């Protein structure tokens, strides 16, 4: 739940290792161990559009996957 004066809250779970299927550049699948985390975004719909919130989470996901932490989030 979001309380004033906050507009949004990004919650994170515990980072854990899981087995996932990954594809190489040739399209071959293999099983690998990857660190994974659940992200949850709560926001005030009166101030934040759902499409903007979705793009924000997609950007966060991309930055975590590529270890690109230094960039500007555009907010």
PASEBA-1860 file (N, C-alpha, C; in nm, 3 decimals):
! residues 75
1> XXXXXXXX> 0.084/-0.117/0.000/0.000/0.000/0.000/0.089/0.125/0.000 ~ 0.047/0.225/-0.073/0.123/0.349/-0.086/0.055/0.457/-0.002 ~ 0.131/0.519/0.088/0.078/0.624/0.174/0.138/0.758/0.134 ~ 0.060/0.864/0.149/0.111/0.999/0.121/0.231/1.028/0.209 ~ 0.332/1.096/0.163/0.349/1.165/0.035/0.413/1.078/-0.074 ~ 0.420/0.946/-0.053/0.481/0.859/-0.152/0.388/0.841/-0.271 ~ 0.449/0.818/-0.387/0.374/0.793/-0.510/0.387/0.648/-0.552 ~ 0.502/0.587/-0.523/0.525/0.448/-0.562/0.623/0.382/-0.466
9> XXXXXXXX> 0.614/0.250/-0.459/0.706/0.171/-0.377/0.749/0.051/-0.460 ~ 0.880/0.030/-0.469/0.934/-0.087/-0.538/0.981/-0.186/-0.431 ~ 0.916/-0.301/-0.428/0.952/-0.405/-0.332/1.037/-0.512/-0.399 ~ 1.131/-0.565/-0.325/1.216/-0.672/-0.377/1.212/-0.792/-0.284 ~ 1.220/-0.909/-0.344/1.230/-1.031/-0.266/1.376/-1.066/-0.243 ~ 1.398/-1.183/-0.192/1.534/-1.232/-0.168/1.591/-1.285/-0.299 ~ 1.716/-1.251/-0.327/1.782/-1.304/-0.446/1.818/-1.449/-0.420 ~ 1.772/-1.535/-0.510/1.799/-1.677/-0.497/1.847/-1.736/-0.628
17> XXXXXXXX> 1.913/-1.847/-0.621/1.963/-1.914/-0.742/1.861/-2.018/-0.786 ~ 1.836/-2.021/-0.920/1.741/-2.115/-0.977/1.795/-2.170/-1.108 ~ 1.752/-2.290/-1.141/1.787/-2.350/-1.269/1.691/-2.295/-1.375 ~ 1.748/-2.246/-1.486/1.668/-2.193/-1.596/1.722/-2.245/-1.728 ~ 1.637/-2.243/-1.830/1.680/-2.280/-1.965/1.730/-2.153/-2.035 ~ 1.852/-2.160/-2.089/1.909/-2.047/-2.162/1.946/-2.094/-2.302 ~ 1.938/-2.000/-2.397/1.974/-2.030/-2.536/2.102/-1.958/-2.572 ~ 2.189/-2.027/-2.646/2.312/-1.962/-2.693/2.285/-1.896/-2.828
25> XXXXXXXX> 2.389/-1.838/-2.887/2.373/-1.765/-3.013/2.334/-1.856/-3.129 ~ 2.354/-1.985/-3.115/2.318/-2.082/-3.220/2.176/-2.137/-3.201 ~ 2.111/-2.096/-3.094/1.976/-2.142/-3.067/1.969/-2.271/-2.987 ~ 2.081/-2.319/-2.937/2.085/-2.441/-2.857/2.047/-2.409/-2.713 ~ 1.960/-2.491/-2.657/1.917/-2.472/-2.519/2.004/-2.552/-2.423 ~ 2.025/-2.493/-2.306/2.096/-2.563/-2.199/2.040/-2.514/-2.065 ~ 2.070/-2.588/-1.961/2.026/-2.550/-1.827/2.140/-2.481/-1.756 ~ 2.110/-2.367/-1.694/2.212/-2.290/-1.623/2.153/-2.242/-1.490
33> XXXXXXXX> 2.241/-2.210/-1.398/2.201/-2.153/-1.270/2.208/-2.002/-1.281 ~ 2.098/-1.934/-1.247/2.092/-1.788/-1.254/2.036/-1.733/-1.123 ~ 2.083/-1.615/-1.087/2.026/-1.545/-0.971/1.896/-1.479/-1.016 ~ 1.792/-1.496/-0.934/1.662/-1.441/-0.969/1.602/-1.373/-0.846 ~ 1.517/-1.274/-0.873/1.451/-1.200/-0.765/1.312/-1.159/-0.814 ~ 1.216/-1.156/-0.722/1.084/-1.105/-0.754/1.081/-0.955/-0.725 ~ 1.022/-0.878/-0.817/1.003/-0.735/-0.799/0.853/-0.705/-0.796 ~ 0.812/-0.615/-0.710/0.671/-0.574/-0.703/0.666/-0.423/-0.698
41> XXXXXXXX> 0.584/-0.363/-0.781/0.569/-0.218/-0.785/0.426/-0.182/-0.750 ~ 0.411/-0.104/-0.644/0.281/-0.048/-0.607/0.289/0.101/-0.632 ~ 0.183/0.155/-0.692/0.185/0.298/-0.723/0.044/0.355/-0.718 ~ 0.037/0.486/-0.704/-0.089/0.558/-0.699/-0.137/0.581/-0.842 ~ -0.246/0.515/-0.880/-0.296/0.524/-1.017/-0.347/0.665/-1.050 ~ -0.370/0.746/-0.951/-0.414/0.883/-0.979/-0.299/0.967/-1.032 ~ -0.175/0.926/-1.003/-0.059/1.006/-1.042/0.031/0.936/-1.145 ~ 0.028/0.804/-1.149/0.116/0.728/-1.237/0.030/0.643/-1.331
49> XXXXXXXX> 0.056/0.655/-1.460/-0.013/0.573/-1.559/0.044/0.431/-1.557 ~ -0.040/0.331/-1.575/0.003/0.193/-1.572/0.108/0.161/-1.678 ~ 0.097/0.224/-1.797/0.195/0.200/-1.903/0.332/0.252/-1.862 ~ 0.337/0.367/-1.796/0.465/0.421/-1.748/0.526/0.331/-1.642 ~ 0.443/0.280/-1.552/0.491/0.190/-1.447/0.545/0.061/-1.509 ~ 0.478/0.011/-1.610/0.524/-0.110/-1.678/0.658/-0.087/-1.747 ~ 0.673/0.026/-1.816/0.801/0.058/-1.881/0.913/0.071/-1.778 ~ 0.882/0.128/-1.663/0.980/0.141/-1.556/1.029/0.003/-1.511
57> XXXXXXXX> 0.936/-0.090/-1.488/0.976/-0.224/-1.445/1.055/-0.297/-1.553 ~ 1.017/-0.279/-1.679/1.092/-0.342/-1.789/1.235/-0.286/-1.792 ~ 1.251/-0.156/-1.770/1.384/-0.095/-1.767/1.466/-0.147/-1.649 ~ 1.404/-0.159/-1.533/1.473/-0.214/-1.415/1.518/-0.357/-1.444 ~ 1.430/-0.439/-1.501/1.463/-0.578/-1.535/1.581/-0.584/-1.630 ~ 1.579/-0.501/-1.733/1.688/-0.499/-1.830/1.820/-0.459/-1.766 ~ 1.816/-0.359/-1.679/1.939/-0.313/-1.613/1.995/-0.420/-1.519 ~ 1.907/-0.492/-1.450/1.954/-0.599/-1.362/2.015/-0.712/-1.442
65> XXXXXXXX> 1.952/-0.749/-1.554/2.004/-0.857/-1.636/2.138/-0.823/-1.701 ~ 2.156/-0.696/-1.736/2.278/-0.653/-1.805/2.380/-0.586/-1.714 ~ 2.350/-0.579/-1.584/2.437/-0.515/-1.486/2.470/-0.371/-1.525 ~ 2.371/-0.299/-1.579/2.387/-0.160/-1.620/2.321/-0.070/-1.515 ~ 2.389/-0.051/-1.403/2.330/0.020/-1.291/2.355/0.170/-1.292 ~ 2.447/0.218/-1.375/2.489/0.357/-1.366/2.405/0.453/-1.448 ~ 2.316/0.405/-1.532/2.240/0.491/-1.622/2.129/0.567/-1.551 ~ 2.080/0.671/-1.617/1.970/0.752/-1.567/1.839/0.680/-1.597
73> XXX> 1.748/0.672/-1.500/1.621/0.605/-1.520/1.519/0.695/-1.589 ~ 1.551/0.821/-1.611/1.459/0.910/-1.679/1.343/0.954/-1.594 ~ 1.363/0.958/-1.462/1.254/1.001/-1.375/1.290/1.130/-1.307
END
